[in-house]
């Protein structure tokens, strides 16, 4: 049994926005509110990063068109006493996916955290 940090990404749709910063703020706020309502304050929520295809530098993962935005959110949570990386991944996706129903979610990284 081990402890793991599981990083996930979610695709959040925001309607009636014109600016990317507004879309990011709304997406992070709405996701945080839904998670907190389910008692999941331990899940970290922030805007994701996408690499520039030309230079490779990261930029905020958000796109606005026709007053509708798609915001990529980065979510992280600790999973304790899992049987392995796959088990930790399934636990995290099930927990967060239950709170964020109808939101596309995928695990992007699982890191084993050494016992202290």
Buried (B, 14 or more C-beta within 10 A) or exposed (E): EBBBBBBBBBBBBBEEBEEBEBBBBBBBEBBBEBBEEBEBEEBBBBBBEEEEEEEEEEEBBBEBEEEEBBBBBBBBBBBEEBEEBEBBBBBBBEBBBEBBEEBEBEBEEBEEEEEE
